[in-house]
Amino acid sequence: MRLSQLVLSIDENDPETLASVGWAKAYITGDFGAAMEMVDRAVSLNPSSSIAWAYRGITCVFCRTHRRRNTKS
């Protein structure tokens, strides 16, 4: 995640970068709140970015699936 922070320090307003770092944050660290904020911000920065929308969709599904697995006991 160090490299993702470096990339964001170069340009924190690039929607594609923000979206991919958001997905990585969800997948690697499990910080779903921060991940969703990042992918939502990416889409709001460029609503025409198919990459940002794709990462947002993948992140939403991953976060929801992970929550469901953890609530079933």
N, C-alpha and C positions, 0 to 999 in steps of 0.2 A: 504494500500500500504506500510505501515511501515514494515510489516512482509516480503513482497516481497523484500524490500531493505536489510533486515537482511539476508535473504536466499542468495541473490546475494553477500553479503559481505563475506559469507563463501566460496563460489566457484563461481566466476563470469564466469567461462569457462565451466560450465556444460551445455551442449546443451539442455537437457530436462527441466532443471530449467529455463534457459534463455527463452526458447520458451513459457513455461507456464506463466512466469511473463510478457512476451511481450503481450500475449493474454489478460491477466488480465488488463494490463495497457490500452489497447485499449478499453476494455469493461467497465472498471470502471471509468477511467479518461478521455477517449476520446483523449488521446495524441497519435494520429495515427502515426505520424512521428517516435517517439521514439519506439513505439510498432513494427513497421515494421523493424526498425534497429535491434531490439532485435531478432525477429524471423529469419531475414535474417542471422544474426551472428550465431544463433543456428544451422542453416542448414549448414553454411560454416564450423563450427567447427566439425560437424559430418554429412556428406552428407548421411550416411547410417541410420540415426536415423529416424525411421518412426514417432516417437512422435514429433520430431522437424518439420518434413514435415507436419504432420497433423495440428499442431498449426499454422504453417505458412499459410496453406491453409485457415483455419478458420479465421485467422486474416485478410488475404487479402480480403476475401468475406465480412467480417463484415465492414471493413474500406470502401470498395467500396460501399456497400449498404448504409451506413450512409451518405457518401458524396452525393449519388444520392438523398436521401430523403431531404437533406438540400438544394440542388440546385433547386429542383422542387418547384415552388411557384405559 
